[in-house]
Amino acid sequence: MPVRTAQAVWQGKLRDGQGRLMLGSGAYDGPYSFASRFEQGSGTNPEELIGAAHAGCFSMALAFMLEQAGYMPERVHTAAKVFLERVGEGFKITAITLETEARIPGIDEKTFLDKAEAAKNGCPVSQALAGVEINLQVKLAQ
């Protein structure tokens, strides 16, 4: 299996410094800052990238588990909400909520919920984030 890479560069002090995040694939190369992480500034932040990774991993894992069970998902859409909060003297990702809506012909609600829970627990990003509370909200689209 390939090893995935990413890089970060930070210049300056915390509040007025600036940084750049680069994905090894070249798919993203862009700025991040104190404002983009802790306020509402432009640019991305580590938590947003974790959310994208988690949503992508979960969606693929769910599609795979559905396929293995004989279902052919038409669409799996997942949004991840990553909660960064002040804890003591620092900050911590306290929870991630995965909000998923899927269109899967012929599946019943219980089977869908079971497969979604299994995907949440089985996706590699969920496993890497095991120290964080991961919540799942799912909806079966008709």
Phi, psi and omega in degrees: 000143179289155174262125180271145182230158173206160180225156174220142175233133176236134178233129176098187180283172185300303187288322184249008177281180178213154182222173180220135176247135182226130176272142182301332180285345185085000183291337178215137174209106185202175186278156166215158185206175174303315182295321181287342181263317188248354180229222180235036181282168180282159183104177181259193178199163182302322182293322177296320179291323174297318178299316179297317179297318182292316179298317180294315180296313181298315181300317179293318180297318179295316178300319179296313181295323177294316179299317179299331180272003176095010179256150179243094181296133176278325184200134171232116179244124181233131171249138179247132173251118182253120184262112176256122184226155174287128178228114183063234181269357184227202180237153182211142168283113186265334181197157172227131175248124176261118179252113187238136171234130184226148174246113184224104181300135173080003182266148175264162185303314183297315179298317178300313180298318179298315180293322179295318179295318178296321178294320178300316182282334187263342183292140184303326180289320175302317181296321178293333182259027186302338179279000182247140174294124179245120180253151183232127173237119184237152178217131177266116181278146179261000000 
